[in-house]
């Protein structure tokens, strides 16, 4: 049974068609993609099995089986390496297209240099008693240390009241939206992984922000992009996503952050503390040639004993007409980029020796 059965109904939103969506994703209900290939694989399996039985008593057939096995292994290995190398390119392509689509459909324009942050975190720790299987339904939950992490993570944000100075000085402001993955595991007894929801539940209780339960990275990307496109007052907001670690790069890509924007191609398998930070900025300021200005002013902040900067300054002066146009060369024209995004990583800094799990808060 789930730890949340019968409680916090207002804090978890499943959206429309949740039961149909989950049923359609279950392996039992998932249609075979190519029936012809499926039938052919059954026939080949039968043939190989028969040859294997005969090869036990016939050395020639045994040698043939060894040759076939070697050919299969060598043919499969290059495919695996190729798929790994194309994953990053695929993520790059998805991210760039997502960012382009975001900027092609802006309805409400925010102010320039408007900043919005999306935090993507892995679910709670999943090692220990009850974490992999609760013994009855096959459901997957946080471990004891995992529940400690969820409480610690929630305390890094301002609460919905934020009255005390200590609360106001939290690491992150109160989030405006929470998203959690609810994948269907496909176990024999239909177990479900609740860890992503459990990761955000203490934060939902602390802030009174409901958890939007989703099934795909595209659903997260669409929802957050609609907020960026339609909400002119979104500046300064923070949104939090809890996800399965292997697919965190997919979530970042759906939001428009890939290798070209500073997001990474993988999340470490052994890591639970790492948080990906996506900073969206609308019309970021163009670069300024502050170094050139300081050089013109003979500022004490720059020492040019070897004449390197002086040579650069003379080269630029030869290219530019400085009559009445000196100040303009310090500022590049705006590129009219719309929304852009920068990816980075930080840590929760959770220490289980300094935390105490309060079961009544989960």
N, C-alpha and C positions, 0 to 999 in steps of 0.2 A: 504494500500500500504506500501511497505517496505520503510524505511528511506534511503536505499541505491540504490533505483531503478535508473538505468542508470549511475551509477558512480562506481569508484574503481574497474573496471573490472579486472585489473591486480593484485589486492590485494587479491582476493578471487578465489581459485581454487576448482572447484567441482569435478574434475576427470572425467573419462569416465563413461557413463551410468548413470548420475545423475538422469535424469528424469525417467528412467526405475526403478532405485533403489527406488526412492521416491514413484512411483506408486505401486510397489510391496509391500511396507510397509504400504500403506494406508489400514485401516480396511475394506473398501469396496472391495478391491481386494485381501484381505488375505483369503486363502482357509480355510474351516473348518477342523480342525486337525483330528477329528474322527466323521464321519457322523452318525454312529450307536448310539453313546452316545448322539449326538445332537437330533436325533429323539426320543430316549428314554426319554430325559429330557422334550420334548414337551408333550409326552403322560402322564408322571407322573404329570406334571403341570396341565394338564386337569383333571386328576383324583382327585388330591388334591383340585382343585377349586370346583369340583362338590360336594365332601364330605363336604367342608366348607359351601357351600350354604345349604345343607341338615342339617348340624349340628346346624344351627340357630334355627330350629324348633324341633330338636331331642336332648335331653340332653345326651343320651348315645353316640351319634356320636360326640357331643361337647367334652366329656371326652376323647374319642379316639383321637381327634385332638390335645388336650393338651398333651397327652402322646407321640404322634408322634413328636410334636414340641420339647418336652424336650429331646427325644432321638437324634434328629438331632443336637441340640445345643451341647449336651455333646459329640457327636461323632466328631463334627467339631473342637472344641476347642483344643484337643490334637494335631490335625494335624497342626494347626497354630503354636503352640509352637515348634513342631518338625521342621517345615520349618525354623523358626528363628534360631534354634540351628545348623542346617546343613548349613546355609548360610556361616558362618565363616569358616567351614571346607572346603566348596566348594571353597571359595576364596583362602584359604591356598593351596589347591591342584592345582588350576589353576596357582597361582603365582610360586610355586615350579617347576611345569612342564615348565612354560614359561622361567624361569631362566635357567633351564637345557637345553632347546632347544636353547637358546641364545648362550650358551657356546659350544654346539655341532656343530655349523655351523659357526664358526669364519673363515673368509677368509683372512682378513688383520689384523695382530696382532699389536695393538698399544703398546706404551712404557709402562713399568710397572708403576703402581700408576697413570695411566691416569684417570682423573676425568671428568665426564659429569653429568650435572644437568638437571632434568626434573621438571618443576613446573606445578602443576595441580591446577587450580582455578575454583571456581564456577562462573557462569554467573553473570551479573550485577543485581542489585536490581530489584525485580519484583513486588513491591507493589506501588500503586498510579495510577493516571489517565493515561489511554492509555496503561498501562503495560500489563494487562491481555487480552485486546481485543481492537484493534484499531477502532472498530465500523463499519468497512466496510468489510474487508476480514476475520476478526477473527485472524489476525496475532498477535503474541505476541512480545513485544519490551521491552527495558529498561524503567524504570520510569525516572523521571527527576533526582533524586538522583543517579539512576543507571548510567546515562550518565556521571554524575560527577565522579563516581567511575572509569569508563573506561578511562577517561582522566588522572586521578590521577595514575592509575595503569601503564599506558604507560610511564609516567614520571619517573617511578622507574628504567627504563632501559636506557642504552646508546643509542643515536641515530646513524644513519648510518654515520654521519659525525664525531661526538665525537671530536670536536675541542677545546671546552672550558674545563677548568679544572673541572668546575662544572659538565659538562656532563660526563667526564671521571670517576668521583667519584660517579656515580650513584650506586644504591644498587646492580643491576644485570647488567652484560654486555649485549650487543646487542644479541638478540636471533638468532639462526641459523634456526629455524623452528617454525611455529605456527600451531596448530590444533584446530578446533572448531567443536562441534557436531551440526548437523542440523537434529533434529528429526521431523518426520511427526506427527502432533498432532491428526489427525483423528477427528477434529470437523466437524460439519455438513456442514460448508462452507469451509472446507479444510484449516483452518488456520495453519500457520507455526510459530514455535518458532525461532526467529532470535537472541535471547539474547546472545547465545554463540558467534556468529560471531560479534555482536555489542561489546561484552566485549573486543575483541582483535583488532577491527578495528582501533582505535587511535594508538595502538602499531604498527600495520602493516604500517600505514601512517608514523609514526615517524621513523621506522627502514627500510622501503622499503622491508620488508620480507612478502611474500604472505601468506595468511591464507589457509591452506589445510582443506577443508570441508570434514568431515567423518561422517559415520552413526553408527559405532559400535566401541566398545573398542578394539576389535581385530585388526581393521584397524590401530589404533594408535600404538598398540603394535608391529605389523608387520613392520610398517614404521620405527619406532625408532630403533627397533632391527636390521633391515637391515643396518642402519647407523652405529650402534655399531659394526656390524660384518664386514663391508666393508671399512669403512673410518678410515684409520690409523692416520689421522690428526684431529680426532674429539675431542681431549683432550681440556678441558676448555670450550667447547660449552654449551649453555643453550637452551633448547627447552621448549615451553609453550603450555599447553593444557587448553582449556576452556570447561567445561562440566556441565551437570545437576548434582546437588549435590548428589542425591540418588545413582548415578551410578559411582561416583568418585572412590570408592573402586574397582569397576570392571576394570576401566582403570589402576589403580595401579597394580592390579593382572595380567592384560594382559602384563604389562611391567616387571613382575617378582617380585613385591613387595607385600607381604601379611603379615599376623601376624608374621611369622618367620623372616621377614626382617624389622619389625618396622612400617609397614603401618597399618592403623586402619580399623576397620570393618564398620565404618559409618562416614558420614559427618553431622554435626549438622544441623537440619532443619532451625533453626533461624539464622544461621551464613552465612555471605557473605564475611567476611574479611579474613577468614582462607585460607592459601595456603599450599598445600602438596608439600614437597620438596623430590625428589628422587635423591640420589647421587649414581651414578654408578662409581665404581672404578675397574680398571683392575689390577689383581694381587696385592691386598693390602699387605703392609708389614706384615711379621709375628710378633707376639708379642715379646717384648724383656724383659728379666728379669732384668730391670734396678734396681729394689729394691735390688736384690741379689748382683749386682755389687757395689752398694753404701754401702751395709753392709760389703762386703769384704774390701772396702777401708776405713771403719770406718768413713764414711762421717758424717759431722755435721748435715746434713739434716735429719738424722734419729736418734731418741732417743729410746733406747730399755731398759729402766729401769727395766722392768719386764722379760727380757730375752726371749721374745716371738720370735723375729726374729732370735736370736742366736740358739734357738732350731730348727727352720726351716732350718737354714744354716747347722747345724750339720747333720740333716736328709738327706739333699741333698748330702753332702760330703760323707756320708756313702754309697750312691747309685752310685756315679760317680767316675770314675778314673780320678783324677785331674792331672796326669802326662802328661804335654804337651797338656792338653785338657781344660784348665780353661776357655779360651775365648769362646769356642764353646758352653758352657752351657748357655751363656747369650743370645743366638740367637736361636729361634726355626726354624726348617726347613720350607721352603715354602710349602704350601699345594697345589700349582698350581690350584688355584680356578678359574682362568679366570676372567670374569666379575662377580662382586657381587654388591648388591644394598642395601642401607640403607635408610629407610623412616623416615621422620620427618615432623613437622608442624611449620609454622610461620604465620605472619599476614601482610596484606598489610599496616595496620595502617592508613586507610582512615578516614578522619574526614570531613563530609559534611559542617561543619561550616567554614572550612579553604579552601574549594574548590569552584571553579566557573566554571560553565558549559558554554562552547563556542559552540553553535549549529553549526557553520560553519565548525568545525573541525570533526564532526561526519558524 
